[in-house]
């Protein structure tokens, strides 16, 4: 048994290559993961969680890594992060106005992606292509550039009347995804939703957005020896020690022979990773 890395867990760092390169991260550093495919690994949760913001010990992780007081006070944990069309920055009620200015009142992109089927989503320009990789998309195409997260959220809320904004994570992990012509899907969507988009522009003159007709599609491949036929999941709270063979990595999931683990769900958990053979 060889110790590989330990510490408070963070989401995997990704690097756009073919296939995507993954790095297991803790507060002590990071470890390349792709080369561990086919190896039997041990992942152990030591039973301690420290808030990703204040480092306070917490019995329960809220919103992927925060203690309850930080969950209550931080803008990044507000409802509008999941539903950006509800942004209340302009009303002067943002929990952290400076954080909002740095993360929300900046250019965002509305995109189409194919992770389990066609979906619409938004992200900061600086998060391309990380956001698409984290969702396990095999294709993605930017369709709008906006002046703020709020504007992107309003467009997404308009488009999701006819296009899903969720991923079927089981189908994504099984890699049961048929390729799509995303530019054709974009053109069809814009034609069918032109009237509500024009109305949105009329109602929000303080914001701006433009169609990104010249944007290129991004294709993504993931490291895998095989994909699961049936998706079982590991839960570190119930099973703090996992010993299993790593077969694939996709999204923020480690896909083992006998189960899948969503690492992002366990942000701030104190863990250790070992090589068992």
N, C-alpha and C positions, 0 to 999 in steps of 0.2 A: 504494500500500500504506500502510495506516494502523495504527500500533501501538495496541492497545487496552488490554492489561494484561499483566504478566509477574510472575514470582515463583514461590515454592513452592506447588504446587497443593494445594487442600483440596477436600473434597466440596462440591458446589453447595449454596448456601442456597436454601431453598424458602419460598414464601409461599402459603397457601391462598386462591386466588381461582379464578374460572372464566374461562380455564383457570389452572392452577397457574403462578405466576410463579417463574422460575429466575434465579439469580445466580451467575456464574462467580467463584470466589474463589481468591485467593492470599494470602500473608502481607502483601502490599502493599495489599490492598483487594478490592473486588468490582465486578462489571460486570453490568448487566441483560442477559439473554440473549434473552428472548422477541422483542425487537425486531430481532434479527439473523436470524430465520428468513428463508430465501430468499436470504441473502447468502453470498458465497464467502469462506470464512475460511481462515486459515493457523494451524496449531497446531504449534509446534516445541518439542521436548524438547532442552534444552541439554546433557544428559549428566551432570547432577549431582543427587544425592539427599541430602537431609539429614533425619535422624531427626525425626519429629514431636514427640518428647519431649525429647531432649537436644541436638538440632541437630548431632549428629556426622555427618560425611560417611560414607555407606555405599554400597557397590557394589550391594547388593541390598536391596530393600524387603521387610520381613517384616510380615505381618498388616496390610497397607495403610498403610505409612508409617513403620515402626520399624526401627531397626538391630537386629542380632542380640542384643547384650547387653540392650537394653531389652525386646525380644521375650521374652527368658528371665526377666526379673525383674518386669515390670509385670503387675499383676492384670488389667488390661484386655486382655491378650494371652493369658490363661490359657484352658485348654480349657473351663472352666465358662461362659465368656462365650458360646460357641457352643452349649453343652449345659448350660443353667442348672440342670437337675435334678441335676448333679454338684457343685453348690456345696459347698465345704468350709469355709466361714466358721465355722460352729458348732464345727468340730473344732480351730479355732485355727491353721489352716495356710494362711489367705489370705495371698497375697504382700504385699498392702498393706491391712491391716485398715481404716485410715481411709478409703481409697478405696472399699472394699467397703461400709462404712457409708453413705457418701454416694451411691453409685450402685446398690447391690444391695439393701441392707436398707431399702428405701423402697417405697411403693406401686407396683405394676405392674398392667398390664392384659393379660389374655388376650383375643385377638380373632379373629374370622373375617374373612378378606379374599378378594377376587376379583381376582387379578392375571393368572393364566392359567387358573385354575379355583379351586375352593374350597380354601382353606388355613387352617391355624391358626397363630397366632404370638403373641409376647409383646413388650411394650415398657414402658418407664417411662411413667407418666401424663404426664410433662412432654414426652414425645416424640410425643404425638398432635397433629396428624396427620402429622408429619414422617416417622415410620417408614413409614406407609402409602404416602406419596408416593415415598420412596426405593425401595420395592419395586415401584413402578409399578402399584399396585392401582387399579382403577376404582371399587371399593366396599369399605367396611370397617365392621365393627360390633363394639364391645366386648361381651364376654360375661361376663367375670369381673373383679372387682377383687380383688387379693391384697395381703398385707402385705409381701411381699418378692419379689425376683427368683427365689429358690429355689422358693417356693410356685408362682409362675407357671410355672416350668419343669416342676415335677412335674405340674401340670394339663395343660400342653402335651404332655408325654410320654404321659400317659394318653389324651388325645384323638387324638393322631396314630396311634393304633392303627387308627382308622377314617377319619381326615381327613389329607390330605397336609400336610406342613410346609415344602414346597419350592415354588418357582415355576419353571415352564417359561419361562426367560428369552427364548427365541426366540419363543414364542407371545406373550409379553408385549410384545416389541418390534414384532412385526407387528400388534399391537393386535387380535389375533384372540381376543377375549374376549366371551362371552355374559353378559349381566346375570343375576344370581341374586336370589332372594328370601332375603336373609341372615337375616331374623328367622325365616322358616320353617325354614331350615337349622339355625339355633341351636336351635329347639324340638325338631327331630328329633334333633339330636345329644345334647342334654341328656336326652331321654327314653331314648335307647338306651344312654347311658353313666352313668345314675344310680347304678347299683350300684357300679362302680369309683370314682366320685367320692365316694360316701358312705364307701367303704373308705379312700380317701385322706384324707378329713377325720378319720376315726377314728385313722389312723396318725400324723397330724401335728398333734396338739392345740396345739403351740407356735406354729403358724401360723394364719392366718385367710384366708378368701376368701368372697366373696358373688357371687351371680348378678346381673348388671346388666340386669334385664329392661326397665328404662325407658330404656336407652341408645338414642340415635338413630343411624341409619345415616349414614355419610359417603360422598358421591358425589364422584368426582374426575375432572376432565377435564384433558387435557394439551395443550400448544401443539404444533400440527402443521400442515404444509401437505400432507403425505402420509406414509403408513407404508410400510416396506420390504416388498416381496414376498418377497425372499430376504435372510436376515440374514448379512451379512459383518461381520467385526470388524477394527478397527485395533489394532495392538500397538505402543506407543511404543518398546519395547525393540528391536523389529525395524525399525520404520518411524518414526524420530524426527521426520520432517516430514510433516505432512498438509496437503493443500490440497483443500478440498472444500466443497460447498454444504450448509448446515445446513437440514434439512427438518423435524425434530421433536426434542423433548426429552421423555424419559420415564424414571422412576426416577432413576438417576444416570447415564444414558446421553445422549450427544449422538448424534443419528441423522442422518448425512450421506447424501448421494446415493449414495455408493459404499461406505459402511461405517459401523459403529457403534463408539463409543468409551465404555467404562465409566470415567468420570473417577475414581470412588472407588478403583479399582484402582491409580491412579497418584498417590495422595496423597503429598506431600512431593517429587515430581519438580519440578525447575526448568523451567518452561515459559514460553512467550510466545504470546499470541494476537493475530493481526493481521487486519485487514479488507483483502481483496485487490482489492476493486473499489469 
